[in-house]
Amino acid sequence: MAGNDSVEHQNPLSQTAGSTLALRVLSALVLAPLALAAAYWGGSIFLAFWAIAALGVLWEWDSIIQAQDRKTVFAMGALTILGSALLWEFGRMVPAFILAALGILAVAALASGSRRKWCIAGVVCAGMLLYAPVLLRRDPAYGLNAILFLFAVVWATDIVAYFVGRTLGGPKLAPSISPNKTWSGAVGGLAGGVAGGVGVALLTGMVSVFAIAAIAAVLSVATQIGDLAESALKRRFNVKDSSALIPGHGGLMDRLDGFFAASVVAVCIGLVREGLDSPGRGLLFW
């Protein structure tokens, strides 16, 4: 009888949370292998994977900001991203950046009113989402390791923060931006991100474990800042999810906000230390 009572009086909110978690897990089981496979193959496949992701993010961004001319703005932004990606693939880096700059100017001309700056920001962010991981992966010796390290930090941060926050609760991290995020989740996510990064470092033979732990901590914090930034954007435009594309997760922006921020920070570290020739080494070896 006690068992039956527990079933009959289950909290509907718990049931909803359980079904949402199941959807999140199933979606991750589909998306994570695709991302890993694209990272393994590298080259044109990796570029195409992130070009598609960038276009999806751009569409969601333009939909969130509710630009009246979002179809036209999106079309110009998409042409800019795809055109520069193709030029990049054929080794025409300077023309790719010139086209990107011209495309941003065209978006600025096409967009209207107070949403112009948001339309420009959308193209810039989508382009950075494409180029940051591609630049890291193109390191011939350490590109794959760099991407695996980045994945490990971001994914571990997200997963551990989610479960620690739900389990421990406590003071809110930024209630005016994202009411569900807690300090316990943030600290747990940081610990998880560092553990994930160090784990990849040990598996791939990187010896500077303490330096890698520090870099992983920086990228974990960037991941969480990216998540909060996207939450602030959605709150600014009164939107719950960027879209309903990914069951249990929302849209691409909801899944890639942290990765976007971490990948930009990671590639900047790599470029500053080793330049275009070996940004992966610049990120991983100290």
C-alpha positions as CSV (number, residue, x, y, z in Angstrom):
1,M,0.0,0.0,0.0
2,A,2.8,2.4,0.8
3,G,4.3,1.8,-2.6
4,N,1.0,2.6,-4.3
5,D,0.6,5.8,-2.3
6,S,4.0,7.0,-3.4
7,V,3.1,6.5,-7.0
8,E,-0.3,8.2,-6.7
9,H,1.0,11.2,-5.0
10,Q,4.0,11.9,-7.1
11,N,4.8,15.6,-7.5
12,P,3.8,16.7,-11.0
13,L,6.8,19.0,-11.1
14,S,9.1,16.1,-10.4
15,Q,7.6,14.2,-13.2
16,T,8.1,17.1,-15.5
17,A,11.7,17.5,-14.4
18,G,12.3,13.8,-14.9
19,S,10.9,13.8,-18.5
20,T,12.9,16.9,-19.3
21,L,16.0,15.3,-18.0
22,A,15.3,12.2,-20.1
23,L,14.9,14.3,-23.2
24,R,18.2,16.1,-22.4
25,V,20.0,12.8,-22.1
26,L,18.6,11.4,-25.3
27,S,19.4,14.6,-27.2
28,A,23.0,14.6,-25.8
29,L,23.4,10.9,-26.9
30,V,22.6,12.0,-30.5
31,L,24.5,15.3,-30.6
32,A,27.7,14.5,-28.7
33,P,28.7,11.6,-31.1
34,L,28.1,13.9,-34.1
35,A,30.3,16.6,-32.7
36,L,33.0,14.1,-31.8
37,A,32.9,12.4,-35.2
38,A,33.2,15.8,-36.9
39,A,36.1,16.7,-34.7
40,Y,37.8,13.4,-35.5
41,W,37.5,13.8,-39.2
42,G,38.4,17.5,-39.1
43,G,38.9,19.4,-42.4
44,S,35.8,20.1,-44.5
45,I,33.5,17.9,-42.4
46,F,34.4,19.9,-39.3
47,L,34.0,23.2,-41.1
48,A,30.6,22.1,-42.5
49,F,29.4,21.0,-39.1
50,W,30.1,24.3,-37.5
51,A,28.9,26.3,-40.5
52,I,25.5,24.6,-40.1
53,A,25.6,25.3,-36.3
54,A,26.5,28.9,-37.0
55,L,23.6,29.3,-39.4
56,G,21.2,27.8,-36.9
57,V,22.4,30.1,-34.2
58,L,22.0,33.1,-36.5
59,W,18.4,32.2,-37.3
60,E,17.6,31.8,-33.7
61,W,19.3,35.1,-32.8
62,D,17.4,37.0,-35.5
63,S,14.1,35.3,-34.3
64,I,14.8,36.2,-30.6
65,I,15.4,39.9,-31.3
66,Q,12.3,39.9,-33.5
67,A,13.7,42.1,-36.2
68,Q,10.9,43.1,-38.6
69,D,13.1,42.3,-41.5
70,R,14.8,39.3,-40.0
71,K,14.5,37.1,-43.1
72,T,16.4,39.6,-45.2
73,V,18.9,40.2,-42.5
74,F,19.4,36.5,-41.9
75,A,19.8,35.8,-45.6
76,M,22.6,38.4,-45.8
77,G,24.2,37.1,-42.7
78,A,24.0,33.5,-43.9
79,L,25.6,34.5,-47.2
80,T,28.4,36.2,-45.3
81,I,29.1,33.2,-43.1
82,L,28.9,30.6,-45.9
83,G,30.9,32.7,-48.4
84,S,33.7,33.5,-45.9
85,A,33.7,29.8,-44.9
86,L,34.2,28.6,-48.5
87,L,37.0,31.1,-49.0
88,W,38.6,30.0,-45.8
89,E,38.3,26.3,-47.0
90,F,40.2,27.2,-50.2
91,G,42.9,28.9,-48.3
92,R,41.8,32.5,-49.0
93,M,42.0,33.8,-45.5
94,V,42.3,37.5,-46.3
95,P,39.4,37.6,-48.8
96,A,37.4,35.6,-46.2
97,F,37.8,38.3,-43.6
98,I,37.2,41.1,-46.1
99,L,33.9,39.4,-47.1
100,A,33.0,39.0,-43.5
101,A,33.5,42.7,-42.9
102,L,31.5,43.7,-46.0
103,G,28.7,41.3,-45.0
104,I,28.5,42.9,-41.6
105,L,28.3,46.3,-43.2
106,A,25.5,45.0,-45.5
107,V,23.6,43.7,-42.5
108,A,23.9,47.1,-40.8
109,A,22.5,48.7,-43.9
110,L,19.6,46.3,-44.2
111,A,18.6,46.2,-40.5
112,S,16.4,49.0,-39.3
113,G,15.7,50.9,-36.1
114,S,16.9,50.0,-32.6
115,R,17.5,46.3,-33.6
116,R,20.4,47.2,-36.0
117,K,23.1,46.7,-33.3
118,W,21.5,43.3,-32.3
119,C,21.5,42.1,-35.9
120,I,25.2,43.0,-36.3
121,A,26.0,41.3,-33.1
122,G,24.2,38.2,-34.3
123,V,26.4,37.9,-37.4
124,V,29.5,38.5,-35.4
125,C,28.7,35.9,-32.8
126,A,27.6,33.3,-35.3
127,G,30.8,33.9,-37.3
128,M,32.9,33.6,-34.1
129,L,31.1,30.3,-33.3
130,L,32.2,29.0,-36.7
131,Y,35.8,30.3,-36.8
132,A,36.9,29.7,-33.2
133,P,36.7,25.9,-33.2
134,V,37.8,25.6,-36.8
135,L,40.9,27.6,-36.1
136,L,41.8,25.4,-33.1
137,R,41.1,22.2,-35.1
138,R,43.3,23.2,-38.0
139,D,46.4,22.9,-35.9
140,P,47.9,19.9,-37.7
141,A,49.6,18.4,-34.6
142,Y,47.4,19.4,-31.7
143,G,44.0,20.5,-33.2
144,L,42.1,17.3,-32.2
145,N,43.5,17.3,-28.7
146,A,42.5,21.0,-28.3
147,I,38.9,20.3,-29.4
148,L,38.6,17.3,-27.2
149,F,40.0,19.3,-24.3
150,L,37.5,22.1,-25.0
151,F,34.6,19.6,-25.3
152,A,35.6,18.0,-22.0
153,V,35.7,21.3,-20.1
154,V,32.4,22.6,-21.5
155,W,30.4,19.4,-21.2
156,A,31.7,18.6,-17.7
157,T,30.9,22.1,-16.6
158,D,27.4,22.0,-17.9
159,I,26.6,18.5,-16.6
160,V,28.1,18.9,-13.1
161,A,26.6,22.4,-12.6
162,Y,23.2,21.1,-13.6
163,F,23.2,18.1,-11.1
164,V,25.0,19.9,-8.3
165,G,22.7,22.9,-8.5
166,R,19.6,20.7,-8.6
167,T,20.8,18.6,-5.7
168,L,22.3,21.2,-3.3
169,G,20.4,24.4,-4.3
170,G,21.3,27.3,-2.1
171,P,21.9,31.0,-2.9
172,K,21.1,32.1,-6.5
173,L,24.0,33.0,-8.8
174,A,22.2,35.7,-10.8
175,P,18.5,35.7,-10.0
176,S,17.7,38.7,-12.1
177,I,19.2,37.0,-15.2
178,S,18.7,33.2,-14.6
179,P,16.6,32.4,-11.5
180,N,17.5,28.7,-11.5
181,K,21.3,29.0,-11.4
182,T,22.9,28.7,-8.0
183,W,26.4,29.3,-6.6
184,S,26.6,25.6,-5.7
185,G,26.0,24.7,-9.3
186,A,28.6,27.3,-10.5
187,V,31.3,26.0,-8.1
188,G,30.4,22.4,-8.9
189,G,30.5,23.2,-12.6
190,L,33.9,24.8,-12.2
191,A,35.2,21.7,-10.4
192,G,33.7,19.4,-13.1
193,G,35.3,21.5,-15.9
194,V,38.7,21.3,-14.3
195,A,38.4,17.6,-13.7
196,G,37.3,17.1,-17.3
197,G,40.1,19.1,-18.7
198,V,42.8,17.5,-16.6
199,G,41.3,14.1,-17.5
200,V,41.8,14.8,-21.2
201,A,45.3,16.1,-20.5
202,L,46.3,12.9,-18.7
203,L,44.8,10.7,-21.4
204,T,46.5,12.6,-24.3
205,G,50.0,12.8,-22.6
206,M,50.0,16.5,-21.8
207,V,52.4,16.9,-18.9
208,S,51.7,20.4,-17.6
209,V,48.8,19.3,-15.5
210,F,48.7,22.3,-13.2
211,A,48.8,24.7,-16.1
212,I,46.1,22.7,-17.9
213,A,44.0,22.8,-14.7
214,A,44.3,26.6,-14.7
215,I,43.3,26.9,-18.3
216,A,40.4,24.5,-17.8
217,A,39.2,26.8,-14.9
218,V,39.4,29.8,-17.1
219,L,37.4,28.1,-19.8
220,S,34.9,26.7,-17.3
221,V,34.2,30.2,-16.0
222,A,33.9,31.4,-19.6
223,T,31.4,28.6,-20.2
224,Q,29.2,29.8,-17.4
225,I,29.5,33.4,-18.4
226,G,28.4,32.5,-21.9
227,D,25.4,30.7,-20.5
228,L,24.4,33.7,-18.4
229,A,24.9,36.1,-21.3
230,E,22.5,34.1,-23.4
231,S,20.0,34.1,-20.5
232,A,20.3,37.9,-20.3
233,L,19.7,38.2,-24.0
234,K,16.5,36.0,-23.8
235,R,15.3,37.9,-20.8
236,R,15.9,41.2,-22.6
237,F,13.6,40.1,-25.4
238,N,11.2,38.1,-23.2
239,V,12.0,34.7,-24.7
240,K,12.2,31.4,-22.7
241,D,14.1,29.2,-25.2
242,S,16.0,30.2,-28.4
243,S,13.9,27.7,-30.3
244,A,12.4,24.2,-29.8
245,L,14.9,22.5,-32.1
246,I,16.5,20.2,-29.5
247,P,14.2,18.3,-27.3
248,G,14.8,19.0,-23.6
249,H,17.3,21.7,-24.4
250,G,15.6,24.3,-26.4
251,G,17.6,25.6,-29.3
252,L,21.1,25.6,-30.6
253,M,21.9,28.8,-28.7
254,D,20.7,27.2,-25.5
255,R,23.2,24.4,-26.1
256,L,26.1,26.3,-27.6
257,D,26.1,29.5,-25.5
258,G,28.8,28.2,-23.1
259,F,30.8,26.5,-25.8
260,F,30.8,29.7,-27.9
261,A,32.3,31.7,-25.0
262,A,34.8,29.0,-24.1
263,S,35.9,28.4,-27.7
264,V,36.5,32.1,-28.3
265,V,38.6,32.4,-25.1
266,A,40.5,29.2,-26.0
267,V,41.4,30.3,-29.5
268,C,42.5,33.7,-28.3
269,I,44.9,32.1,-25.8
270,G,46.2,29.8,-28.5
271,L,46.6,32.5,-31.1
272,V,48.4,34.9,-28.7
273,R,50.9,32.2,-27.7
274,E,51.5,30.4,-31.0
275,G,49.8,32.3,-33.8
276,L,47.8,30.9,-36.7
277,D,50.3,28.0,-37.2
278,S,49.6,26.2,-34.0
279,P,46.8,27.6,-31.8
280,G,46.1,24.2,-30.4
281,R,49.7,23.9,-29.0
282,G,49.4,27.5,-27.7
283,L,46.3,26.5,-25.7
284,L,47.6,23.1,-24.3
285,F,51.4,23.3,-23.8
286,W,52.9,25.6,-21.2
